[in-house]
Structure formats: structure tokens, C-alpha cells
């Protein structure tokens, strides 16, 4: 979503003249239309708030959540169960706009992306998955929810500030079509300033290794959610570890399928959640925050 000066002023509780002054002095970044009007992406507002964290408390959360007092209170107090149920209801009714607005309220309330994904969106997906398993919802509803989440995740990749020219790759193995973890990882790594290439789902290791011959990424994020053939997966991971080790490339793995690894590889590191991923990146001096 694109915001104008009036909308940003209303969101963060300041005068429009203050917004104009901040853009003129470089405190608040913006893009200007052909007519000279200031336009703002969510990342512009987020960068401003992070530069002065006291401003998070001034954000008009109720404006973003349609004046829903229960949800507004839950956002401020981090009542995750309420937020998970709120997200699930919006997703299963196909309410894209209000779901995206709710998720944006998390960001403007100061939630880090790993918190949003680990504490809210992934638990929401788990609940929806259980509803489908119990035949409470149709597969079409589950797919609709995934598409809506993907729209929100894609919207976060606007006006990013790449601070590290090193490449980082994200992908899933062949026959694993679950791509939402890739978009989440892409968002988090982009937020840390990395130059991220989301190579998508369902990528055969042999094809990736041909691609790797032309590149030298800082590290790789590999999501493993679905495993069709355990032996084949382990053969592919053995080959991936061998070839990435030659270039001293670490591979960070996440997903339910990681418990099916036969061997612990020296350059593989399993991360149970996105918070753990960030912690490991910092430990290995690969994070920029």
C-alpha cells in the first residue's frame, strides 16, 4: 500500500507539516510522484519508527484494524491467541485487505518480522492446516489463505535498503511446493540488508548446483516442509553439503522435514524458527543488525 502525507500523519500522530519537514531533512524517506506529491511505503514508515522507538507508542493502531477495540488491545498487549484467531477468521473469509492491514499494524506497533512469523502467522497456518485435516474446511479455503498471506509478504519487499552486496539464496527441494517459508525468510533477510534471491520451490539439487557454479552466495536458506522420498532427500542433501562445503558456504535449514536427516553435516545448521535463524546469523557474524 502507498500512503500519502495526511495518512502517515494520522497514523503516527503528528501534523502534516511535521511529515513534510521530516522528508525535507531526510529523517523520513519517501518517493515523489510526477506532480511532486510525497508518497510513502510501509518500509519508509517502519524505518522512521525504528530510528526513534518511542514513536511506536503513538501509532494509531485502531485506524489500521477498523476501530476493533478487541484486536487493537491485543496488538498493543501482544495477546497472540487473540491475534491468531483474528488472522484465521480474516483468511478463511477471504478478507485480504483487512488481513494485510492487521499485519501492517503488527509492524507499526514495533513487532519484529520473526515475531510476526513465529508467533502469529505460522501458528495461524498450523490451525488452518488442522482444520483441513479434520475436514472442517475445504482445500480451496486453505489455498486461499496461503495466497492472501503471500500477497502480504510480497508487499513487504518494497523500497528495501540493501546494505550487503553478498548474495543469499532461498529455495526448497524438488517435490516440496511449500513456498511461504521462502517468502518469510526472504522478508527477514531483506530486512537485515542482504541481497536475497528467492529461487522458489520445487528446485532439484542438481539444477541448483549448476546455478551455484556461477555464484558464490554468503549462505543458503533451505526450507524442508514436505518429504516425499526420505532416501532421495538425504542423497540430495549429502551432495548439496559436499558441493557447498567446497566454497565454505553455510546452509541454514528450517521446516518439519529437517527431522528426517540421516546425517549431521558440518556446514548445515537447523533452525527451529526464524528467531533462531537470526540468532545463528548473528553468532556467525553474518547478520548486519
C-alpha positions as CSV (number, residue, x, y, z in Angstrom):
1,X,0.0,0.0,0.0
2,X,1.1,3.6,-0.7
3,X,0.4,6.2,1.9
4,X,0.2,10.0,1.4
5,X,1.4,12.6,3.9
6,X,-2.0,13.0,5.5
7,X,-2.4,9.3,6.1
8,X,1.1,9.0,7.6
9,X,0.5,11.9,9.8
10,X,-2.7,10.4,11.1
11,X,-1.1,7.0,11.6
12,X,1.8,8.2,13.7
13,X,0.0,11.1,15.5
14,X,1.8,14.2,14.1
15,X,1.0,17.2,12.0
16,X,1.2,17.0,8.2
17,X,3.7,19.9,8.4
18,X,6.0,17.7,10.5
19,X,5.9,14.9,7.9
20,X,6.9,17.4,5.2
21,X,9.7,18.8,7.4
22,X,11.0,15.2,8.1
23,X,11.1,14.4,4.4
24,X,12.9,17.6,3.6
25,X,15.5,16.9,6.2
26,X,15.9,13.2,5.3
27,X,14.5,11.9,8.5
28,X,11.7,10.3,6.7
29,X,12.3,8.8,3.2
30,X,9.6,9.0,0.5
31,X,9.1,8.8,-3.2
32,X,7.7,11.7,-5.2
33,X,5.1,11.4,-7.9
34,X,5.4,13.2,-11.2
35,X,3.4,16.0,-9.7
36,X,5.8,16.3,-6.7
37,X,3.5,14.7,-4.2
38,X,5.1,12.7,-1.4
39,X,4.3,9.0,-1.3
40,X,5.3,6.5,1.4
41,X,5.7,2.8,1.5
42,X,5.3,0.8,4.7
43,X,9.1,0.4,4.9
44,X,9.6,4.2,4.9
45,X,7.3,4.5,8.0
46,X,8.9,1.5,9.6
47,X,12.4,2.9,9.2
48,X,11.3,6.2,10.8
49,X,9.7,4.5,13.8
50,X,12.8,2.2,14.3
51,X,15.0,5.3,14.4
52,X,13.0,6.6,17.4
53,X,11.3,3.6,19.1
54,X,9.3,5.9,21.4
55,X,7.2,6.8,18.4
56,X,5.8,3.2,18.2
57,X,3.6,4.1,21.2
58,X,2.0,6.9,19.2
59,X,0.9,4.8,16.3
60,X,-2.9,4.8,15.7
61,X,-3.4,1.0,15.8
62,X,-7.2,1.3,15.8
63,X,-7.1,3.1,12.5
64,X,-5.4,0.1,10.9
65,X,-7.8,-2.5,12.4
66,X,-11.1,-0.8,11.6
67,X,-11.6,0.5,15.2
68,X,-11.9,-3.0,16.5
69,X,-11.2,-2.5,20.2
70,X,-10.5,-6.2,21.0
71,X,-7.9,-6.5,18.2
72,X,-6.4,-3.1,18.9
73,X,-5.9,-4.0,22.5
74,X,-4.5,-7.4,21.5
75,X,-1.9,-5.8,19.2
76,X,-0.8,-3.4,21.9
77,X,-0.6,-6.1,24.6
78,X,0.8,-8.9,22.4
79,X,-2.1,-11.2,23.0
80,X,-1.1,-13.8,20.4
81,X,-4.0,-16.1,20.8
82,X,-6.5,-13.3,20.0
83,X,-4.4,-12.2,17.1
84,X,-4.1,-15.8,15.7
85,X,-7.8,-16.3,15.8
86,X,-8.3,-12.8,14.2
87,X,-6.0,-13.7,11.4
88,X,-7.6,-17.1,10.8
89,X,-11.0,-15.6,10.6
90,X,-9.9,-13.0,8.0
91,X,-8.0,-15.5,6.0
92,X,-10.8,-18.1,5.9
93,X,-13.3,-15.4,4.8
94,X,-11.0,-14.1,2.1
95,X,-10.7,-10.7,3.6
96,X,-7.4,-9.7,2.0
97,X,-7.5,-6.0,2.8
98,X,-8.2,-6.3,6.5
99,X,-5.7,-9.2,6.9
100,X,-3.0,-7.1,5.3
101,X,-4.0,-4.1,7.5
102,X,-3.9,-6.2,10.6
103,X,-0.4,-7.5,9.7
104,X,0.8,-3.9,9.0
105,X,-0.4,-2.9,12.4
106,X,2.0,-5.5,13.9
107,X,4.9,-3.9,12.1
108,X,3.9,-0.3,13.1
109,X,3.4,-1.4,16.7
110,X,7.0,-2.5,16.8
111,X,6.8,-6.2,16.2
112,X,9.9,-7.7,14.5
113,X,9.3,-9.8,11.5
114,X,10.5,-13.0,13.2
115,X,7.9,-12.4,15.9
116,X,5.1,-11.9,13.4
117,X,6.0,-15.1,11.6
118,X,6.9,-17.3,14.6
119,X,4.2,-16.1,17.0
120,X,1.3,-15.3,14.7
121,X,1.3,-16.3,11.0
122,X,2.9,-19.8,11.3
123,X,0.6,-20.7,14.3
124,X,-2.3,-19.5,12.2
125,X,-1.3,-21.7,9.3
126,X,-1.0,-24.6,11.7
127,X,-4.5,-24.1,12.9
128,X,-5.8,-23.8,9.3
129,X,-3.9,-27.0,8.4
130,X,-5.6,-28.9,11.3
131,X,-9.0,-27.6,10.3
132,X,-8.4,-29.0,6.8
133,X,-7.1,-32.4,8.2
134,X,-10.3,-32.5,10.4
135,X,-12.4,-31.7,7.2
136,X,-13.7,-28.6,8.8
137,X,-12.7,-26.5,5.8
138,X,-12.1,-27.3,2.1
139,X,-8.6,-27.4,0.5
140,X,-9.7,-24.3,-1.5
141,X,-10.0,-22.3,1.7
142,X,-6.6,-23.4,2.8
143,X,-5.2,-22.4,-0.6
144,X,-7.0,-19.1,-0.4
145,X,-5.4,-18.4,3.0
146,X,-1.9,-19.1,1.6
147,X,-2.4,-16.8,-1.4
148,X,-3.6,-13.9,0.9
149,X,-0.5,-14.4,3.2
150,X,1.7,-14.4,0.1
151,X,0.2,-11.1,-1.0
152,X,1.1,-9.5,2.3
153,X,4.6,-11.0,2.3
154,X,5.2,-9.8,-1.2
155,X,4.1,-6.2,-0.3
156,X,6.9,-6.0,2.3
157,X,9.6,-6.2,-0.4
158,X,9.2,-2.6,-1.4
159,X,11.8,0.2,-1.1
160,X,14.4,-2.0,0.6
161,X,17.8,-0.9,1.7
162,X,20.4,-3.4,0.6
163,X,23.4,-2.9,2.9
164,X,25.3,-6.1,2.0
165,X,26.1,-6.8,-1.7
166,X,26.7,-10.5,-0.9
167,X,24.1,-12.8,-2.4
168,X,21.9,-15.1,-0.3
169,X,19.7,-17.9,-1.8
170,X,16.4,-19.4,-0.6
171,X,14.7,-22.4,-2.1
172,X,13.0,-25.8,-1.4
173,X,13.9,-29.2,-2.7
174,X,12.3,-31.0,-5.6
175,X,8.7,-32.1,-4.8
176,X,8.3,-29.6,-1.9
177,X,6.0,-26.9,-3.2
178,X,5.6,-25.1,0.2
179,X,6.9,-21.7,-0.7
180,X,5.5,-19.5,2.2
181,X,8.6,-20.2,4.4
182,X,10.7,-18.9,1.5
183,X,8.8,-15.6,1.3
184,X,9.1,-15.2,5.1
185,X,12.8,-15.9,5.0
186,X,13.2,-13.5,2.1
187,X,11.5,-10.8,4.1
188,X,13.6,-11.3,7.2
189,X,16.9,-11.4,5.2
190,X,15.9,-8.4,3.2
191,X,15.1,-6.6,6.5
192,X,18.7,-7.4,7.6
193,X,20.0,-5.8,4.5
194,X,21.0,-8.9,2.5
195,X,20.7,-9.2,-1.3
196,X,18.3,-12.0,-1.4
197,X,17.4,-14.3,-4.3
198,X,14.3,-16.4,-3.8
199,X,14.8,-19.3,-6.2
200,X,11.4,-20.7,-5.4
201,X,10.1,-24.1,-4.5
202,X,10.5,-27.5,-6.1
203,X,14.1,-27.0,-7.2
204,X,16.1,-30.1,-8.0
205,X,19.5,-30.0,-6.3
206,X,21.4,-30.9,-9.5
207,X,19.9,-27.8,-11.2
208,X,20.8,-25.7,-8.2
209,X,24.4,-26.9,-8.2
210,X,24.7,-25.9,-11.9
211,X,23.5,-22.4,-10.9
212,X,25.9,-22.4,-7.9
213,X,28.9,-22.8,-10.3
214,X,28.2,-19.2,-11.4
215,X,27.6,-17.7,-8.0
216,X,29.2,-17.5,-4.6
217,X,26.4,-16.8,-2.0
218,X,27.2,-15.8,1.6
219,X,24.9,-18.6,2.8
220,X,21.8,-20.5,1.7
221,X,18.4,-20.9,3.4
222,X,16.7,-24.2,2.6
223,X,13.1,-24.9,3.7
224,X,12.1,-28.5,4.1
225,X,8.4,-29.0,4.8
226,X,7.3,-31.9,2.7
227,X,9.4,-35.0,2.1
228,X,8.1,-37.5,-0.5
229,X,11.2,-39.8,-0.5
230,X,13.4,-39.8,2.6
231,X,16.3,-41.6,0.9
232,X,16.3,-39.4,-2.1
233,X,16.2,-36.3,0.0
234,X,19.1,-37.4,2.1
235,X,21.1,-38.3,-1.1
236,X,20.4,-34.8,-2.4
237,X,21.4,-33.1,0.9
238,X,24.6,-35.1,1.0
239,X,25.5,-33.8,-2.4
240,X,24.5,-30.3,-1.5
241,X,26.6,-30.4,1.6
242,X,29.6,-31.7,-0.3
243,X,29.4,-29.0,-3.0
244,X,28.7,-26.1,-0.7
245,X,31.5,-27.1,1.6
246,X,33.9,-26.7,-1.2
247,X,33.0,-23.0,-1.3
248,X,32.7,-22.7,2.5
249,X,29.0,-21.9,2.3
250,X,26.7,-22.5,5.3
251,X,23.2,-23.9,4.7
252,X,20.5,-22.9,7.2
253,X,17.6,-25.4,7.2
254,X,14.1,-24.9,8.6
255,X,10.9,-27.0,8.5
256,X,9.3,-30.1,9.7
257,X,11.2,-32.3,7.2
258,X,14.6,-31.5,8.8
259,X,14.0,-34.2,11.4
260,X,14.3,-36.8,8.6
261,X,18.0,-36.0,8.0
262,X,20.2,-39.1,8.4
263,X,23.5,-37.3,9.0
264,X,24.6,-34.1,10.7
265,X,26.6,-32.1,8.1
266,X,29.3,-29.7,9.3
267,X,28.1,-26.8,7.2
268,X,24.3,-27.5,7.8
269,X,22.6,-25.7,10.7
270,X,18.9,-26.5,11.6
271,X,16.9,-23.5,12.9
272,X,13.6,-24.3,14.6
273,X,12.1,-20.9,14.0
274,X,13.0,-17.5,12.4
275,X,14.2,-16.1,15.7
276,X,16.8,-18.9,15.9
277,X,17.8,-18.2,12.3
278,X,18.6,-14.5,13.2
279,X,20.4,-15.6,16.3
280,X,22.6,-18.0,14.4
281,X,23.3,-15.4,11.7
282,X,24.5,-13.0,14.4
283,X,26.6,-15.7,16.1
284,X,28.3,-16.4,12.8
285,X,28.8,-12.7,12.0
286,X,26.5,-13.0,9.0
287,X,23.9,-10.5,10.3
288,X,24.0,-6.8,9.8
289,X,21.8,-5.7,12.6
